[in-house]
Amino acid sequence: MHEAVLADHPDLSAHDLCMSGPPAMIDSARHRFVDAGLPEDRLYYDSFEYAPDVLAQILAGRAGIRWRG
């Protein structure tokens, strides 16, 4: 994702940027965008993180298993 943004906008100094995704993607893209001139205070993001017990409960429910965490 960040490669496509940087290909179209190599200088991000005059932009605001919003992104969301898994923690590894956010971390990688954040560094690349700041290196391309994006001020850190103009970067907004939402990192998708799941608690293991919540994920286990969702998967158990989909499998028809009653979860007792």
Sine and cosine of phi, psi and omega as CSV:
sin_phi,cos_phi,sin_psi,cos_psi,sin_omega,cos_omega
0.00,0.00,-0.77,0.63,-0.07,-1.00
-0.92,0.39,-0.47,0.89,0.05,-1.00
-0.89,0.45,-0.65,0.76,0.00,-1.00
-0.92,0.40,-0.66,0.75,0.03,-1.00
-0.88,0.47,-0.73,0.68,-0.05,-1.00
-0.94,0.35,-0.48,0.88,0.06,-1.00
-0.91,0.41,-0.61,0.79,0.00,-1.00
-1.00,0.07,-0.47,0.88,-0.08,-1.00
-0.68,-0.73,0.97,0.23,-0.06,-1.00
-0.92,0.40,-0.37,0.93,0.04,-1.00
-0.91,-0.41,0.94,-0.34,-0.07,-1.00
-0.99,-0.17,0.19,0.98,-0.11,-0.99
-0.89,0.46,-0.38,0.92,-0.03,-1.00
-0.96,-0.29,0.33,0.94,-0.10,-1.00
-0.86,-0.50,0.39,-0.92,0.29,-0.96
-0.97,-0.23,0.50,-0.87,-0.03,-1.00
-0.65,-0.76,0.73,-0.68,0.06,-1.00
-0.87,-0.49,0.68,-0.74,0.05,-1.00
-0.50,-0.87,0.35,-0.94,0.08,-1.00
-0.54,-0.84,0.48,-0.88,-0.02,-1.00
0.32,-0.95,-0.15,-0.99,0.00,-1.00
-0.93,0.37,0.43,-0.90,-0.08,-1.00
-0.79,0.61,-0.67,0.74,-0.03,-1.00
-0.89,0.45,-0.64,0.77,0.02,-1.00
-0.92,0.39,-0.69,0.72,0.00,-1.00
-0.86,0.51,-0.72,0.70,-0.03,-1.00
-0.89,0.45,-0.73,0.69,-0.01,-1.00
-0.89,0.45,-0.75,0.66,-0.03,-1.00
-0.91,0.41,-0.63,0.78,-0.01,-1.00
-0.84,0.54,-0.73,0.68,0.01,-1.00
-0.90,0.44,-0.68,0.73,0.00,-1.00
-0.91,0.42,-0.65,0.76,-0.02,-1.00
-0.93,0.37,-0.66,0.75,0.04,-1.00
-0.90,0.43,-0.65,0.76,0.07,-1.00
-0.88,0.47,-0.44,0.90,0.02,-1.00
-1.00,0.02,0.21,0.98,0.11,-0.99
0.99,-0.15,-0.01,1.00,0.01,-1.00
-0.94,0.35,0.84,-0.54,0.08,-1.00
-0.90,0.43,0.72,-0.70,-0.06,-1.00
-0.86,0.52,-0.49,0.87,0.00,-1.00
-0.98,0.20,0.02,1.00,0.05,-1.00
-0.92,-0.40,0.24,0.97,0.05,-1.00
-0.95,-0.31,0.84,-0.55,-0.01,-1.00
-0.86,-0.52,0.71,-0.70,-0.02,-1.00
-0.49,-0.87,0.37,-0.93,0.06,-1.00
-0.77,-0.63,0.91,-0.41,-0.03,-1.00
-1.00,-0.01,0.80,-0.60,0.00,-1.00
-0.99,0.14,0.93,-0.36,0.05,-1.00
-0.75,-0.67,0.64,-0.77,-0.02,-1.00
-0.85,-0.53,0.70,-0.72,0.10,-0.99
-0.96,0.28,0.70,-0.72,-0.05,-1.00
-0.83,0.56,-0.61,0.79,-0.02,-1.00
-0.94,0.35,-0.55,0.83,0.05,-1.00
-0.93,0.37,-0.69,0.72,0.03,-1.00
-0.89,0.46,-0.67,0.74,0.02,-1.00
-0.88,0.47,-0.63,0.78,0.01,-1.00
-0.91,0.40,-0.67,0.74,0.02,-1.00
-0.89,0.45,-0.74,0.68,-0.02,-1.00
-0.91,0.42,-0.63,0.77,0.04,-1.00
-0.90,0.44,-0.67,0.74,0.03,-1.00
-0.88,0.47,-0.64,0.77,0.03,-1.00
-0.92,0.40,-0.50,0.87,0.00,-1.00
-1.00,0.05,-0.02,1.00,0.01,-1.00
0.98,0.18,0.34,0.94,-0.01,-1.00
-0.99,-0.16,0.72,-0.69,0.05,-1.00
-0.98,0.20,0.84,-0.54,-0.08,-1.00
-1.00,0.05,0.71,-0.71,0.03,-1.00
-0.83,-0.56,0.26,0.97,0.05,-1.00
0.13,0.99,0.00,0.00,0.00,0.00
